[in-house]
Amino acid sequence: MEEENNKREILFLSDTQAPMWVEKLVLRTHQNKKATQTIFAEILRIKPAVLYWLGDIVSLGYRNNKWRLIDQFLLKCTEVRTAVYAIMGNHDVMGRPRKGAKNFQQRFPEHIPTGYVKTTDAIAVVMLNSNFSTLSVADLVKQQTWYEQTLIELDADPEVKVVIVTCHHAPYSNSKLVGSSKLVQQRFVPNYIRSQKGRLFITGHSHAFERYEFEGKTFLVIGGGGGLRQPLNTSSTRLPDLATEYKPMFHYLSVRREGDGLALTSYCLKKDFSGFSEGYHFEIPAEVSAE
């Protein structure tokens, strides 16, 4: 029975990059590499059907030596039959974008840099590239056209019950370091809002857990894979985060379909690194018909 449940369980992870020395000048470290390795071990123990990795896999994608730990983990995922799909974050293409993208593509051969979609248990996950500055004008147009058409097709597909949209950069975040992405707000959010089956928009980039509701739609930030913790805006100008009491250092997200809705649980790493606890749970109900 547990094996059957795990086939329905979809995990999301983001921002597993090891701290860079320049970041350590500004932010405190908290055994970040060990935290990432502990998350990897937990994923391999669970053996989920799919792991969706939302960017910043490594600190510098063009450096071959940065991929060693990732390569070991991916090999073990293959052994336990967990499919892994990923999108690129800014660190994956930092410094030398072409070399970084090449290294990334070698590890994730099904990745398409202008967007792709995968479906598990009637949940379609749309994976977009928010590294806009590394895309040509033609590729920006190609991705936007594909994204808009794909959401229309998924709404019309009876085999798809729920749509989740993902990219790396958060459209909404209270992070003092990276903040909200205006370009993601402009390019990706409107179509998600219009999507009938779109229930969830998940991103990383901000190293925190954040939850927002705008225009009846849910937005999650799950950048807790091991990157250095970022300070959050707590002033009166902050965005209305619904998870203000849940700010774990390291975490990953589990998603299950419940009919046409979703059940979501964020698991956080215990402070003594002894395991994980269920830190935050909520449900997104099926859309209620206007009739």
C-alpha positions as CSV (number, residue, x, y, z in Angstrom):
1,M,0.0,0.0,0.0
2,E,2.8,2.4,0.9
3,E,4.5,1.7,-2.5
4,E,1.2,2.5,-4.2
5,N,0.9,5.8,-2.3
6,N,4.5,6.7,-3.2
7,K,3.6,6.2,-6.9
8,R,1.1,9.1,-6.5
9,E,3.5,11.2,-4.4
10,I,5.2,14.1,-6.3
11,L,8.0,15.9,-4.6
12,F,9.3,19.4,-5.4
13,L,12.7,20.7,-4.4
14,S,14.6,23.9,-5.1
15,D,17.9,25.8,-4.4
16,T,20.3,22.9,-3.5
17,Q,23.3,24.9,-4.5
18,A,26.2,24.9,-2.1
19,P,27.1,28.3,-0.6
20,M,29.6,30.4,-2.5
21,W,32.3,32.2,-0.6
22,V,31.0,35.7,-1.6
23,E,27.6,34.7,-0.2
24,K,29.2,33.7,3.1
25,L,30.4,37.3,3.5
26,V,26.8,38.4,3.8
27,L,24.8,35.4,5.1
28,R,25.5,32.8,7.8
29,T,26.1,29.2,7.0
30,H,24.2,26.4,8.7
31,Q,25.8,23.1,7.6
32,N,24.2,23.7,4.2
33,K,25.9,20.9,2.3
34,K,25.0,18.4,5.0
35,A,21.4,19.6,4.8
36,T,21.2,19.0,1.1
37,Q,22.7,15.5,1.4
38,T,20.2,14.7,4.2
39,I,17.3,15.9,1.9
40,F,18.7,13.7,-0.9
41,A,18.8,10.7,1.4
42,E,15.2,11.3,2.5
43,I,14.0,11.4,-1.1
44,L,15.8,8.2,-1.9
45,R,14.1,6.6,1.2
46,I,10.7,7.7,0.1
47,K,11.2,6.7,-3.6
48,P,8.5,9.1,-5.0
49,A,7.2,8.7,-8.5
50,V,8.7,12.0,-9.6
51,L,11.0,14.7,-8.3
52,Y,10.6,18.2,-9.8
53,W,13.7,20.3,-9.2
54,L,13.1,24.0,-9.6
55,G,16.5,25.3,-10.3
56,D,19.8,26.4,-8.7
57,I,20.8,22.8,-8.7
58,V,24.4,23.8,-8.2
59,S,26.3,27.0,-7.4
60,L,28.1,27.3,-10.7
61,G,26.7,25.2,-13.5
62,Y,29.7,25.5,-15.8
63,R,32.1,24.0,-13.2
64,N,32.2,20.3,-13.7
65,N,33.3,19.6,-10.1
66,K,30.2,21.2,-8.7
67,W,28.1,18.4,-10.2
68,R,29.7,15.4,-8.4
69,L,27.2,15.2,-5.5
70,I,24.3,15.7,-8.0
71,D,25.5,13.0,-10.3
72,Q,25.6,10.5,-7.4
73,F,22.1,11.4,-6.4
74,L,20.7,11.2,-9.9
75,L,22.2,7.7,-10.3
76,K,20.5,6.5,-7.1
77,C,17.2,8.1,-8.3
78,T,17.4,5.9,-11.4
79,E,18.1,2.9,-9.2
80,V,14.9,3.5,-7.1
81,R,12.9,4.4,-10.2
82,T,12.2,8.0,-9.3
83,A,12.0,10.2,-12.4
84,V,13.7,13.6,-12.1
85,Y,12.7,16.6,-14.1
86,A,14.4,20.0,-13.7
87,I,14.5,23.6,-14.8
88,M,17.5,26.0,-14.7
89,G,18.0,28.6,-12.0
90,N,20.3,31.6,-12.2
91,H,23.2,29.7,-10.6
92,D,23.0,26.9,-13.1
93,V,23.8,29.4,-15.9
94,M,25.9,31.9,-13.9
95,G,29.2,33.1,-15.3
96,R,29.3,31.0,-18.5
97,P,25.6,30.4,-19.6
98,R,26.3,28.2,-22.5
99,K,28.6,25.8,-20.6
100,G,26.3,25.8,-17.7
101,A,23.3,25.0,-19.9
102,K,25.3,22.2,-21.6
103,N,26.2,20.6,-18.2
104,F,22.6,20.9,-17.1
105,Q,21.2,19.3,-20.3
106,Q,23.6,16.4,-20.0
107,R,22.0,15.6,-16.6
108,F,18.4,16.3,-17.5
109,P,18.1,15.2,-21.2
110,E,14.3,15.7,-21.3
111,H,14.6,19.4,-20.3
112,I,13.6,21.9,-23.0
113,P,15.0,25.4,-22.3
114,T,11.9,27.0,-23.8
115,G,9.4,25.1,-21.6
116,Y,8.1,21.6,-21.3
117,V,5.3,19.7,-19.4
118,K,5.2,16.4,-17.6
119,T,2.1,14.6,-16.2
120,T,1.9,12.3,-13.2
121,D,-1.4,11.0,-11.7
122,A,-3.4,13.5,-13.8
123,I,-1.3,16.4,-12.5
124,A,0.3,18.3,-15.4
125,V,3.5,20.3,-14.3
126,V,4.4,23.1,-16.7
127,M,8.1,23.9,-16.4
128,L,9.3,27.3,-17.6
129,N,12.6,29.1,-18.0
130,S,12.7,32.4,-16.1
131,N,16.4,33.1,-17.0
132,F,15.1,35.6,-19.5
133,S,18.4,37.4,-20.0
134,T,20.0,34.2,-21.4
135,L,17.2,33.6,-23.9
136,S,17.2,35.1,-27.4
137,V,14.2,37.2,-28.5
138,A,13.1,34.3,-30.7
139,D,13.3,31.9,-27.8
140,L,11.4,34.3,-25.5
141,V,8.6,34.4,-28.1
142,K,8.7,30.6,-28.6
143,Q,8.4,30.0,-24.9
144,Q,5.6,32.5,-24.4
145,T,3.6,31.1,-27.3
146,W,4.1,27.5,-26.2
147,Y,3.1,28.4,-22.6
148,E,-0.1,30.1,-23.5
149,Q,-1.1,27.4,-26.0
150,T,-0.2,24.6,-23.5
151,L,-2.4,25.9,-20.8
152,I,-5.3,26.1,-23.2
153,E,-4.7,22.5,-24.3
154,L,-4.4,21.3,-20.7
155,D,-7.7,22.9,-19.8
156,A,-9.3,21.0,-22.7
157,D,-7.6,17.7,-21.9
158,P,-10.0,15.4,-20.0
159,E,-7.0,13.3,-18.8
160,V,-5.6,16.2,-16.9
161,K,-7.3,17.2,-13.6
162,V,-4.9,19.7,-12.2
163,V,-2.2,22.0,-13.6
164,I,0.9,23.3,-11.6
165,V,3.0,26.0,-13.2
166,T,6.7,26.3,-12.2
167,C,9.7,28.4,-12.9
168,H,12.8,29.4,-10.8
169,H,12.3,33.0,-10.0
170,A,9.4,33.9,-7.7
171,P,6.8,36.3,-8.9
172,Y,6.1,37.2,-5.3
173,S,8.6,37.0,-2.4
174,N,9.5,39.0,0.7
175,S,13.2,38.1,0.3
176,K,15.3,41.1,1.0
177,L,18.0,39.8,-1.4
178,V,16.0,38.7,-4.5
179,G,12.5,40.0,-4.0
180,S,9.7,39.6,-6.5
181,S,10.3,39.1,-10.2
182,K,8.3,41.7,-12.2
183,L,9.1,39.8,-15.4
184,V,7.6,36.6,-14.1
185,Q,4.5,38.6,-12.9
186,Q,4.2,40.0,-16.5
187,R,4.9,36.9,-18.6
188,F,3.8,33.9,-16.6
189,V,1.2,34.9,-14.0
190,P,-1.6,36.2,-16.2
191,N,-2.0,33.0,-18.1
192,Y,-1.9,31.0,-14.9
193,I,-4.6,33.2,-13.4
194,R,-6.8,32.5,-16.5
195,S,-6.1,28.8,-16.5
196,Q,-9.2,26.8,-15.4
197,K,-7.2,23.9,-14.0
198,G,-4.2,25.9,-12.8
199,R,-4.2,25.5,-9.0
200,L,-0.6,26.1,-8.0
201,F,2.4,28.2,-9.0
202,I,5.6,26.9,-7.4
203,T,9.0,28.6,-7.6
204,G,12.3,28.8,-5.7
205,H,15.1,31.5,-5.9
206,S,14.0,33.0,-2.5
207,H,15.6,30.8,0.1
208,A,12.4,30.5,2.3
209,F,9.0,29.0,2.4
210,E,6.3,31.5,1.4
211,R,2.7,31.1,0.5
212,Y,0.5,33.7,-1.2
213,E,-3.0,33.9,-2.6
214,F,-3.7,36.4,-5.4
215,E,-6.9,36.5,-7.4
216,G,-8.0,33.2,-5.9
217,K,-4.8,31.4,-7.0
218,T,-2.0,29.9,-4.8
219,F,1.7,30.8,-5.2
220,L,4.4,28.9,-3.2
221,V,8.1,29.6,-2.7
222,I,10.0,26.5,-1.7
223,G,13.7,27.5,-1.8
224,G,14.8,25.4,1.1
225,G,17.1,22.8,-0.6
226,G,20.3,23.9,1.0
227,G,21.1,27.5,-0.1
228,L,22.0,30.1,2.5
229,R,19.0,31.5,4.4
230,Q,17.9,34.9,3.1
231,P,16.4,37.6,5.4
232,L,12.7,38.4,4.7
233,N,11.0,41.8,4.8
234,T,8.9,41.9,7.9
235,S,7.9,45.6,7.7
236,S,4.5,47.0,6.9
237,T,5.5,47.0,3.2
238,R,5.7,43.2,3.0
239,L,3.5,41.0,0.8
240,P,0.7,39.1,2.6
241,D,2.5,35.8,3.3
242,L,0.0,33.2,4.6
243,A,2.8,31.1,6.2
244,T,4.4,33.7,8.4
245,E,4.8,31.3,11.3
246,Y,6.5,28.6,9.2
247,K,10.0,29.6,8.3
248,P,12.2,26.5,8.4
249,M,15.8,26.5,7.3
250,F,15.6,23.5,5.0
251,H,12.6,21.8,3.5
252,Y,11.0,20.1,0.5
253,L,7.4,19.8,-0.7
254,S,5.1,16.8,-1.2
255,V,2.1,17.1,-3.5
256,R,-0.8,14.6,-3.9
257,R,-3.9,14.9,-6.0
258,E,-7.2,14.8,-4.2
259,G,-9.9,14.6,-7.0
260,D,-9.5,17.9,-8.9
261,G,-7.7,19.5,-5.9
262,L,-4.3,19.1,-4.2
263,A,-3.0,18.2,-0.8
264,L,0.3,19.8,0.0
265,T,2.8,19.1,2.8
266,S,6.1,20.8,3.5
267,Y,8.5,18.6,5.3
268,C,11.3,20.4,7.3
269,L,14.6,19.2,8.4
270,K,14.9,18.9,12.2
271,K,17.5,21.2,13.8
272,D,19.6,18.3,14.9
273,F,19.5,16.8,11.4
274,S,17.9,13.6,12.8
275,G,15.1,13.5,10.3
276,F,12.1,15.4,9.0
277,S,8.9,16.6,10.5
278,E,5.6,17.6,8.8
279,G,5.9,21.3,9.1
280,Y,3.1,22.8,7.1
281,H,0.0,21.3,5.5
282,F,-2.8,22.7,3.5
283,E,-5.2,21.8,0.7
284,I,-6.3,23.5,-2.5
285,P,-9.8,22.4,-3.2
286,A,-11.2,21.7,-6.7
287,E,-12.5,24.9,-8.3
288,V,-16.2,25.4,-7.4
289,S,-18.3,25.9,-10.5
290,A,-19.9,29.3,-10.9
291,E,-23.2,27.4,-11.5
